[in-house]
Amino acid sequence: MGDLNRSCGQPAEQQKKRKGKQSVSIFGAILFFAVGSILFAVPNQITNGGLTGLSQMGYYLYKFNIGLSIFLFNIPLFIAAFFFHKELFYKSAASMVAVSLLIGVLQEPLLAFGLRNMWIGSVVGGLWMGLALGALSKMNASLGGGSMLGKMLSDRYGFSLSKTIFFVDASVYPLLLFLIGFTETIFSLLLTFFSSLGVYLVTRKKQEDANAKSL
């Protein structure tokens, strides 16, 4: 009887450990993204696109706190996810709150160490943040914004996740061109391209497996 109880308890204990490891991994990816955004994008006034990009533009123009803006901009999207993609909602809600808090709190202390070079900011920063977004996607989580909408569209219609995120994020760039400037818009597009490449590098096997199953 004791052996039976132990054998029944082991799967539950293992599942709890897996969830704990996944939570740590998700937090690590969120922190990685937040640090990359502050160190590479913000000092050069370039954006990630999507809702994060709108939040960064609010900081560039009016010095609004980026983390708070990310939280407020994401509320409508999370309401939609609650009704149409509940699993993603539950896994991503904590992530969105975490990235909002981390960027909001780390914004000023880390900006002193920011790299003011648009090429490094867009290429290295784009890959840096894309790897974080790809890791979150593999764990079926996101930070909201373009990555969340891209994940929802990818899951529903089978679109390439990296391409979907690119087009969703790039949709804010006409506004960036008008409000911030031509050079910043070009380098923001470059950042978005390398961010999408980072997502692709992390998620390509998962995407290939999904495509093979659909054949």
C-alpha positions as CSV (number, residue, x, y, z in Angstrom):
1,M,0.0,0.0,0.0
2,G,2.9,2.3,0.9
3,D,4.6,1.6,-2.4
4,L,1.4,2.4,-4.3
5,N,1.1,5.7,-2.5
6,R,4.7,6.6,-3.3
7,S,4.3,5.6,-7.0
8,C,1.1,7.8,-7.2
9,G,2.8,10.7,-5.6
10,Q,5.9,10.6,-7.8
11,P,4.2,11.8,-11.1
12,A,2.6,14.7,-9.2
13,E,5.9,15.7,-7.6
14,Q,7.6,15.5,-11.0
15,Q,5.0,17.6,-12.6
16,K,5.4,20.2,-9.8
17,K,9.1,20.3,-10.4
18,R,8.6,20.7,-14.2
19,K,6.2,23.6,-13.6
20,G,8.7,25.1,-11.2
21,K,11.6,24.8,-13.7
22,Q,9.4,26.2,-16.5
23,S,8.4,29.2,-14.3
24,V,12.1,30.0,-13.6
25,S,12.8,29.6,-17.4
26,I,10.0,32.0,-18.3
27,F,11.1,34.6,-15.8
28,G,14.7,34.2,-17.1
29,A,13.5,34.9,-20.7
30,I,11.4,37.9,-19.6
31,L,14.4,39.4,-17.7
32,F,16.6,38.7,-20.8
33,F,14.2,40.6,-23.0
34,A,13.7,43.5,-20.6
35,V,17.5,44.0,-20.2
36,G,18.0,43.8,-24.0
37,S,15.3,46.4,-24.6
38,I,16.7,48.9,-22.2
39,L,20.4,48.4,-23.1
40,F,20.0,48.3,-26.9
41,A,16.8,49.8,-28.1
42,V,15.9,52.7,-25.8
43,P,19.4,54.5,-25.8
44,N,19.2,54.7,-29.6
45,Q,15.5,55.7,-29.8
46,I,14.6,52.7,-31.8
47,T,11.7,50.4,-31.1
48,N,10.7,46.8,-31.0
49,G,7.5,47.5,-32.9
50,G,4.0,46.5,-31.7
51,L,2.7,47.6,-28.4
52,T,6.2,47.7,-26.8
53,G,7.2,50.0,-29.6
54,L,4.3,52.3,-28.9
55,S,5.3,52.3,-25.3
56,Q,8.9,53.2,-26.2
57,M,7.7,56.1,-28.4
58,G,5.7,57.4,-25.4
59,Y,9.0,57.5,-23.5
60,Y,10.9,59.1,-26.3
61,L,8.3,61.9,-26.8
62,Y,6.8,62.5,-23.3
63,K,9.1,60.5,-20.9
64,F,6.2,58.2,-19.9
65,N,7.3,55.1,-18.0
66,I,7.7,52.3,-20.6
67,G,6.7,49.5,-18.3
68,L,3.4,51.2,-17.3
69,S,2.6,52.0,-20.9
70,I,3.2,48.3,-21.9
71,F,0.8,47.2,-19.2
72,L,-2.0,49.7,-20.3
73,F,-1.6,49.0,-24.0
74,N,-1.9,45.2,-23.5
75,I,-5.2,45.3,-21.6
76,P,-7.5,45.1,-24.7
77,L,-5.4,42.3,-26.3
78,F,-5.5,40.2,-23.1
79,I,-9.3,40.6,-23.0
80,A,-9.4,39.2,-26.5
81,A,-7.1,36.4,-25.5
82,F,-9.2,35.5,-22.5
83,F,-12.2,34.7,-24.8
84,F,-10.3,33.1,-27.8
85,H,-7.0,31.7,-26.5
86,K,-7.4,31.0,-22.8
87,E,-4.2,28.8,-22.4
88,L,-2.1,31.6,-23.9
89,F,-3.9,34.2,-21.7
90,Y,-3.2,32.3,-18.4
91,K,0.4,31.6,-19.4
92,S,1.1,35.1,-20.7
93,A,-0.7,37.3,-18.2
94,A,1.9,36.8,-15.5
95,S,4.6,37.3,-18.2
96,M,3.2,40.6,-19.3
97,V,2.9,41.9,-15.8
98,A,6.5,40.7,-15.0
99,V,8.0,42.4,-18.1
100,S,6.0,45.6,-17.4
101,L,7.4,45.7,-13.8
102,L,10.9,44.7,-14.8
103,I,11.2,47.4,-17.6
104,G,9.5,50.0,-15.4
105,V,11.8,49.4,-12.5
106,L,15.1,48.7,-14.4
107,Q,14.5,51.4,-17.0
108,E,16.4,54.3,-15.3
109,P,19.2,52.3,-13.5
110,L,20.1,50.3,-16.7
111,L,19.9,53.3,-19.2
112,A,23.2,54.5,-17.7
113,F,24.9,51.4,-19.2
114,G,23.0,51.6,-22.6
115,L,24.9,51.1,-25.8
116,R,24.4,54.2,-28.0
117,N,25.2,52.7,-31.4
118,M,22.3,52.1,-33.8
119,W,23.9,49.2,-35.6
120,I,24.7,47.4,-32.4
121,G,21.3,48.3,-31.0
122,S,19.4,47.0,-34.0
123,V,21.4,43.9,-34.9
124,V,22.6,42.6,-31.5
125,G,19.6,44.0,-29.6
126,G,17.2,42.5,-32.2
127,L,18.8,39.0,-31.9
128,W,18.9,39.3,-28.1
129,M,15.2,40.1,-27.8
130,G,14.2,37.6,-30.5
131,L,15.9,34.7,-28.7
132,A,13.9,35.7,-25.6
133,L,10.6,35.8,-27.5
134,G,11.4,32.5,-29.2
135,A,12.1,30.8,-25.9
136,L,8.8,32.1,-24.4
137,S,6.9,30.9,-27.5
138,K,8.4,27.4,-27.1
139,M,6.9,27.4,-23.6
140,N,3.6,28.6,-25.0
141,A,3.9,32.0,-23.3
142,S,4.4,35.5,-24.6
143,L,4.9,39.1,-23.4
144,G,1.7,40.3,-25.0
145,G,1.7,42.8,-27.8
146,G,3.0,41.7,-31.2
147,S,4.4,38.4,-30.0
148,M,1.1,37.4,-28.4
149,L,-1.0,38.4,-31.4
150,G,1.5,36.7,-33.7
151,K,1.3,33.5,-31.5
152,M,-2.5,33.6,-31.7
153,L,-2.6,34.0,-35.5
154,S,0.2,31.4,-35.9
155,D,-1.7,28.8,-33.8
156,R,-5.1,29.5,-35.5
157,Y,-4.0,29.8,-39.1
158,G,-0.6,28.0,-39.3
159,F,1.3,31.1,-40.3
160,S,5.0,31.3,-39.7
161,L,5.4,32.7,-36.2
162,S,8.5,34.7,-37.0
163,K,7.0,36.3,-40.1
164,T,3.7,37.0,-38.3
165,I,5.5,38.8,-35.4
166,F,7.5,40.8,-38.0
167,F,4.4,42.1,-39.8
168,V,2.5,42.8,-36.6
169,D,5.4,44.7,-35.1
170,A,6.2,46.6,-38.3
171,S,2.7,48.0,-38.5
172,V,3.6,50.7,-36.0
173,Y,6.5,52.1,-38.1
174,P,4.5,54.6,-40.2
175,L,3.7,56.3,-36.9
176,L,7.3,56.1,-35.8
177,L,8.5,57.6,-39.1
178,F,6.1,60.6,-38.6
179,L,6.8,61.2,-34.9
180,I,10.5,60.2,-34.4
181,G,12.3,60.2,-37.7
182,F,13.5,58.4,-40.8
183,T,16.8,57.1,-39.4
184,E,15.2,55.7,-36.3
185,T,12.5,54.0,-38.3
186,I,15.0,52.2,-40.6
187,F,17.0,50.9,-37.7
188,S,13.8,49.9,-35.9
189,L,12.9,47.8,-39.0
190,L,16.3,46.3,-38.9
191,L,15.9,45.5,-35.2
192,T,12.5,43.9,-35.9
193,F,14.1,41.8,-38.7
194,F,16.8,40.5,-36.4
195,S,14.3,39.9,-33.6
196,S,12.2,37.8,-36.0
197,L,15.4,35.9,-37.0
198,G,16.1,35.2,-33.3
199,V,12.5,33.9,-32.9
200,Y,13.0,31.7,-36.0
201,L,16.3,30.2,-34.7
202,V,14.7,29.2,-31.5
203,T,11.3,27.9,-32.8
204,R,12.2,26.5,-36.3
205,K,12.1,22.9,-35.2
206,K,8.7,23.3,-33.6
207,Q,7.5,25.0,-36.7
208,E,8.9,22.3,-38.9
209,D,7.2,19.6,-36.8
210,A,3.9,21.4,-37.0
211,N,4.2,21.7,-40.8
212,A,5.0,18.0,-41.1
213,K,1.9,17.1,-39.1
214,S,-0.3,19.2,-41.4
215,L,0.9,17.3,-44.5
